Amino acid sequence: MERKAGLDAFGTGALLFMAVLLGFNNVVIKFVNEGMQPVFFAALRSAGAVICIGLWMHLRGIPPRIAPGTLPGGLLIGLFFAAEFLLLFIALDLTTAVRVSVIFYSMPVWLALGAHFLIPGERLTIRRSGGLALAFVGVAWAMGDQGTVPEDATASLIGDICALFAAVFWAGIVLTARTSALRRTTPEIQIFWQVLVSTPLLLLAAPFYGGPFLRDPEPIHWAGFAFQTVGVASAGFIFWFWLLARYPSWVVASFSFLTPVIAVLMGWLLLGEPVGLSIFGALALVIGGIVLINRRAPTR
């Protein structure tokens, strides 16, 4: 696969599409949590994705085998995936999608810091560092809006912490995909490892969260589950890892800063969650950060 040094028109459109998809993602998870226990929901989604991705690989003639040297990376990326979505689904059960989104999509900060030490050629420059800092300030500003704090402040704080660590584990997934032997495999193999390893781990964790696995789900909740399984955990993640293999990770990750803004607006429009005026200032800072991160250095 040809690897791009920067962003082109297709990459811009594709990353904007993924930003919208991932922004809608948290709203759907929050909604489906009303009908399913969140950890069980995450486990069931991974199990469904194993089937969907396995069928896709069969149709494309990609054997789901363990390539030499990929076992450690596959187990690690699956562990990170399980931890990420365990914490994300719990966070969305405890606090608002607005708050979770602005914290969870701080992932590019942790990714950029990790890539600075682990990925050759992706060291932080002054300009990129400034862009990341500017975008992170925008995310933090939106997060600090007191108008988005739910009534149960303690549960909301726990949810905020879960969302933060979910972002760190998401960065760990990207770094593992780029630095381990998995980087020589296809995006399908990478995401197949994640859903395959995470399924039993999440199933084992589900009883510890407590409560019934099914919270009287209605057809609309099952529709959201199907969207999560097929559209996000299967097709969406394969496409995202394909983009990650084609473009520099800091370019792909920088567009994730658009996602919390989209998610906040969707949380407000679709879930009726409160949104403070700070979101508009945060949006300006996020866009400014993305411009700095993706601006190419002048050629001498």
Backbone torsions as a table, in degrees:
resi	resn	phi	psi	omega
1	MET	NA	131.5	178.3
2	GLU	-69.7	128.9	-179.8
3	ARG	-100.8	127.2	-178.1
4	LYS	-83.2	145.2	176.7
5	ALA	-82.8	-23.8	-179.8
6	GLY	-146.3	-160.8	-174.6
7	LEU	-99.3	135.0	174.5
8	ASP	-114.6	-175.5	-175.4
9	ALA	-64.9	-42.2	179.4
10	PHE	-62.9	-44.5	-179.6
11	GLY	-61.1	-39.0	178.9
12	THR	-62.8	-47.1	179.6
13	GLY	-64.6	-41.9	-179.1
14	ALA	-65.4	-41.4	-179.2
15	LEU	-70.6	-33.7	174.6
16	LEU	-65.4	-40.9	176.7
17	PHE	-60.7	-44.6	-180.0
18	MET	-65.6	-34.2	177.9
19	ALA	-63.2	-41.2	178.1
20	VAL	-67.7	-44.0	-179.8
21	LEU	-60.6	-46.0	-178.8
22	LEU	-72.0	-29.6	175.2
23	GLY	-66.5	-38.9	176.9
24	PHE	-72.2	-25.4	-175.7
25	ASN	-56.8	-50.1	-177.0
26	ASN	-63.7	-35.4	178.1
27	VAL	-63.9	-42.3	179.9
28	VAL	-65.9	-43.3	178.5
29	ILE	-59.7	-46.5	179.8
30	LYS	-58.3	-41.6	-178.7
31	PHE	-69.1	-46.0	-177.5
32	VAL	-67.6	-27.9	176.6
33	ASN	-57.8	-23.3	177.1
34	GLU	-66.7	-26.1	-178.2
35	GLY	-106.3	-12.3	-178.6
36	MET	-138.6	147.1	172.4
37	GLN	-63.9	131.2	-167.9
38	PRO	-59.7	-41.8	-177.8
39	VAL	-69.9	-39.9	176.1
40	PHE	-64.5	-38.8	176.6
41	PHE	-59.5	-45.6	179.0
42	ALA	-62.1	-41.9	179.8
43	ALA	-65.4	-43.7	-179.5
44	LEU	-64.8	-36.6	177.6
45	ARG	-64.5	-43.8	178.0
46	SER	-63.0	-41.1	179.0
47	ALA	-62.7	-42.9	177.9
48	GLY	-64.7	-36.9	179.6
49	ALA	-67.6	-32.6	175.8
50	VAL	-58.1	-43.7	-179.6
51	ILE	-67.4	-46.7	-177.3
52	CYS	-63.6	-47.5	-178.3
53	ILE	-69.3	-37.0	176.6
54	GLY	-60.7	-42.0	177.6
55	LEU	-65.3	-41.6	178.9
56	TRP	-61.7	-43.0	178.8
57	MET	-65.6	-37.6	178.1
58	HIS	-63.6	-43.7	-179.7
59	LEU	-65.2	-32.6	-179.1
60	ARG	-90.6	-1.0	178.7
61	GLY	73.1	29.2	178.7
62	ILE	-99.7	111.2	-178.4
63	PRO	-72.3	130.3	179.3
64	PRO	-79.8	64.6	-176.6
65	ARG	-109.1	162.9	178.1
66	ILE	-88.3	107.7	178.9
67	ALA	-71.2	152.7	-179.4
68	PRO	-55.9	129.2	176.1
69	GLY	85.5	-2.9	-175.4
70	THR	-95.4	-6.0	-176.6
71	LEU	-61.6	-49.3	179.5
72	PRO	-60.3	-45.0	179.0
73	GLY	-64.9	-37.4	179.2
74	GLY	-65.4	-42.8	178.0
75	LEU	-66.0	-40.3	-178.9
76	LEU	-67.0	-43.4	-178.2
77	ILE	-68.4	-32.9	175.7
78	GLY	-68.0	-37.7	177.2
79	LEU	-64.9	-44.3	177.7
80	PHE	-62.1	-40.8	-179.8
81	PHE	-62.7	-45.1	179.3
82	ALA	-61.7	-44.2	-179.6
83	ALA	-65.6	-41.1	-179.5
84	GLU	-58.9	-50.5	-173.6
85	PHE	-82.7	-23.8	169.2
86	LEU	-57.9	-49.1	-177.2
87	LEU	-72.7	-38.4	-179.2
88	LEU	-65.2	-45.5	-178.0
89	PHE	-66.7	-36.9	176.4
90	ILE	-66.4	-42.9	179.8
91	ALA	-57.7	-43.3	-179.3
92	LEU	-72.0	-14.1	175.2
93	ASP	-85.7	-21.8	-172.9
94	LEU	-103.4	-24.1	-177.6
95	THR	-141.7	-174.9	-173.3
96	THR	-80.1	155.6	175.6
97	ALA	-63.8	-29.7	178.2
98	VAL	-61.2	-50.9	-177.6
99	ARG	-68.2	-42.9	-179.5
100	VAL	-60.7	-41.8	-175.1
101	SER	-63.3	-45.6	-176.7
102	VAL	-70.1	-25.2	177.9
103	ILE	-84.9	-48.5	-174.7
104	PHE	-61.9	-38.9	-177.8
105	TYR	-86.1	19.1	164.9
106	SER	-80.2	3.3	-178.7
107	MET	-47.1	-41.6	-177.8
108	PRO	-57.4	-27.1	177.2
109	VAL	-63.9	-48.1	-179.3
110	TRP	-69.9	-34.7	177.3
111	LEU	-65.8	-45.2	-179.3
112	ALA	-62.6	-39.0	178.2
113	LEU	-65.9	-43.5	178.2
114	GLY	-66.2	-42.7	-179.2
115	ALA	-64.9	-31.0	178.4
116	HIS	-57.3	-34.8	-177.8
117	PHE	-97.8	-25.4	-169.0
118	LEU	-109.9	-22.7	-174.0
119	ILE	-116.0	114.1	178.2
120	PRO	-60.5	140.4	177.4
121	GLY	84.7	0.0	-180.0
122	GLU	-123.0	37.9	177.6
123	ARG	-72.5	151.8	179.6
124	LEU	-74.3	123.2	171.2
125	THR	-93.1	172.9	178.7
126	ILE	-62.3	-41.5	-178.4
127	ARG	-66.9	-46.1	-179.9
128	ARG	-66.7	-37.9	177.1
129	SER	-62.5	-40.8	177.5
130	GLY	-64.5	-39.8	177.7
131	GLY	-64.7	-43.8	177.6
132	LEU	-62.8	-42.3	-179.8
133	ALA	-65.0	-42.2	-179.7
134	LEU	-63.0	-45.2	179.4
135	ALA	-66.3	-38.5	179.5
136	PHE	-65.3	-37.6	175.9
137	VAL	-61.2	-40.1	177.7
138	GLY	-62.5	-43.0	178.4
139	VAL	-64.6	-43.4	179.7
140	ALA	-64.5	-36.0	178.9
141	TRP	-63.5	-45.4	177.7
142	ALA	-63.6	-38.9	-178.8
143	MET	-66.4	-32.5	-177.7
144	GLY	-79.1	0.5	178.5
145	ASP	-66.4	111.2	-177.4
146	GLN	-66.8	-15.6	178.7
147	GLY	-72.1	-11.5	-179.5
148	THR	-100.5	3.2	-179.7
149	VAL	-78.5	124.5	178.3
150	PRO	-71.7	174.6	-175.7
151	GLU	-62.5	-41.8	-180.0
152	ASP	-84.8	91.4	-175.2
153	ALA	-67.0	-33.4	-179.7
154	THR	-66.2	-48.3	177.8
155	ALA	-61.8	-36.6	179.5
156	SER	-64.9	-39.7	178.4
157	LEU	-63.8	-42.8	177.3
158	ILE	-62.4	-41.1	177.3
159	GLY	-62.5	-40.8	177.3
160	ASP	-60.1	-44.0	-179.4
161	ILE	-64.8	-42.5	177.5
162	CYS	-60.7	-41.3	179.5
163	ALA	-64.8	-37.7	179.7
164	LEU	-63.8	-46.9	-179.4
165	PHE	-70.8	-29.4	174.3
166	ALA	-62.3	-38.3	177.5
167	ALA	-64.1	-40.1	179.1
168	VAL	-63.9	-42.7	179.3
169	PHE	-68.4	-32.6	175.3
170	TRP	-62.1	-44.1	175.9
171	ALA	-60.6	-37.3	177.6
172	GLY	-62.3	-35.5	177.2
173	ILE	-62.2	-47.0	-178.2
174	VAL	-64.5	-43.7	-179.8
175	LEU	-64.5	-38.0	177.5
176	THR	-66.0	-41.5	179.2
177	ALA	-64.5	-29.0	-176.6
178	ARG	-93.0	-23.8	-172.4
179	THR	-111.3	-17.1	-179.3
180	SER	-93.2	-179.0	178.1
181	ALA	-63.6	-15.1	178.4
182	LEU	-64.1	-19.1	-178.8
183	ARG	-64.7	-17.9	179.2
184	ARG	-91.6	1.4	180.0
185	THR	-101.4	173.4	180.0
186	THR	-80.2	160.5	175.7
187	PRO	-57.5	-34.4	179.6
188	GLU	-61.8	-42.9	179.9
189	ILE	-65.2	-40.3	-178.4
190	GLN	-63.0	-47.3	-178.8
191	ILE	-74.6	-28.9	177.1
192	PHE	-63.5	-41.6	175.2
193	TRP	-57.1	-43.5	-174.6
194	GLN	-65.1	-48.5	-177.1
195	VAL	-74.0	-31.5	-179.1
196	LEU	-68.2	-45.6	-179.1
197	VAL	-73.0	-36.6	-175.5
198	SER	-72.7	-27.1	-176.0
199	THR	-57.6	-55.3	179.8
200	PRO	-66.5	-33.5	-179.9
201	LEU	-64.5	-43.6	180.0
202	LEU	-70.4	-36.8	176.9
203	LEU	-63.0	-38.6	177.4
204	LEU	-68.4	-32.6	-177.9
205	ALA	-80.7	-24.1	-173.2
206	ALA	-55.6	-45.5	-178.4
207	PRO	-62.9	-24.4	-177.0
208	PHE	-74.9	-19.9	178.0
209	TYR	-75.3	-24.7	176.8
210	GLY	87.2	164.4	178.7
211	GLY	82.6	164.4	179.9
212	PRO	-67.4	148.2	178.8
213	PHE	-65.9	-34.4	178.8
214	LEU	-112.9	125.0	-179.2
215	ARG	-103.3	56.2	-179.6
216	ASP	54.6	60.3	-178.6
217	PRO	-70.3	146.8	176.1
218	GLU	-107.6	170.0	-179.3
219	PRO	-53.6	-34.5	-179.5
220	ILE	-66.4	-31.6	176.7
221	HIS	-70.4	-39.3	177.0
222	TRP	-66.3	-34.4	176.0
223	ALA	-64.0	-41.9	176.4
224	GLY	-63.7	-38.4	176.7
225	PHE	-62.2	-43.0	179.3
226	ALA	-63.5	-40.8	177.2
227	PHE	-61.6	-43.9	179.0
228	GLN	-61.3	-43.8	-174.8
229	THR	-70.6	-49.3	-174.1
230	VAL	-86.9	-49.3	-172.9
231	GLY	-77.5	-32.7	-175.3
232	VAL	-104.7	-63.7	-173.1
233	ALA	-68.1	-21.0	180.0
234	SER	-104.8	-80.2	-175.2
235	ALA	-64.0	-44.1	-176.7
236	GLY	-63.1	-46.0	-178.0
237	PHE	-70.4	-35.8	176.0
238	ILE	-61.2	-44.2	-180.0
239	PHE	-64.7	-39.9	-179.5
240	TRP	-64.5	-42.0	178.7
241	PHE	-70.1	-30.4	174.2
242	TRP	-64.3	-42.7	176.4
243	LEU	-63.4	-38.2	-179.7
244	LEU	-65.3	-33.8	178.1
245	ALA	-77.0	-21.4	-175.3
246	ARG	-94.1	-33.3	-176.0
247	TYR	-119.8	157.8	177.2
248	PRO	-57.3	142.5	-174.1
249	SER	-61.8	-33.0	-178.7
250	TRP	-69.9	-27.7	176.1
251	VAL	-70.3	-47.4	179.3
252	VAL	-61.9	-46.2	-176.2
253	ALA	-68.2	-32.8	-176.9
254	SER	-62.5	-32.0	179.5
255	PHE	-71.9	-14.8	176.0
256	SER	-64.3	-19.4	177.8
257	PHE	-69.4	-21.4	174.0
258	LEU	-71.6	-28.3	-172.5
259	THR	-63.4	-43.5	179.3
260	PRO	-61.7	-34.3	178.1
261	VAL	-64.8	-45.0	177.7
262	ILE	-63.5	-42.7	-178.9
263	ALA	-65.1	-38.8	178.2
264	VAL	-62.6	-45.9	180.0
265	LEU	-64.4	-38.6	178.2
266	MET	-69.9	-37.2	175.9
267	GLY	-61.8	-37.0	178.3
268	TRP	-71.4	-44.4	-175.9
269	LEU	-74.8	-42.3	-171.4
270	LEU	-95.4	-30.8	-177.7
271	LEU	-108.0	-8.0	180.0
272	GLY	70.3	24.2	179.9
273	GLU	-76.8	146.2	-178.8
274	PRO	-69.7	140.3	178.3
275	VAL	-130.7	125.3	179.2
276	GLY	-82.1	167.4	179.8
277	LEU	-66.9	-16.7	-179.3
278	SER	-61.9	-19.4	-178.8
279	ILE	-62.4	-30.8	-179.2
280	PHE	-71.6	-40.6	174.3
281	GLY	-65.8	-38.9	178.3
282	ALA	-62.7	-39.9	-180.0
283	LEU	-60.3	-43.6	179.6
284	ALA	-62.3	-41.5	179.6
285	LEU	-68.0	-39.7	179.8
286	VAL	-63.4	-46.3	179.5
287	ILE	-62.5	-41.9	177.4
288	GLY	-61.3	-39.3	177.8
289	GLY	-64.0	-41.9	-179.6
290	ILE	-64.7	-39.2	177.7
291	VAL	-61.0	-44.5	-180.0
292	LEU	-66.0	-40.3	-177.6
293	ILE	-66.6	-38.7	-174.2
294	ASN	-95.6	-4.4	178.7
295	ARG	-70.6	125.1	-178.7
296	ARG	-77.1	142.7	178.6
297	ALA	-66.1	142.9	179.5
298	PRO	-63.3	140.8	179.8
299	THR	-81.2	130.8	179.2
300	ARG	-76.3	NA	NA
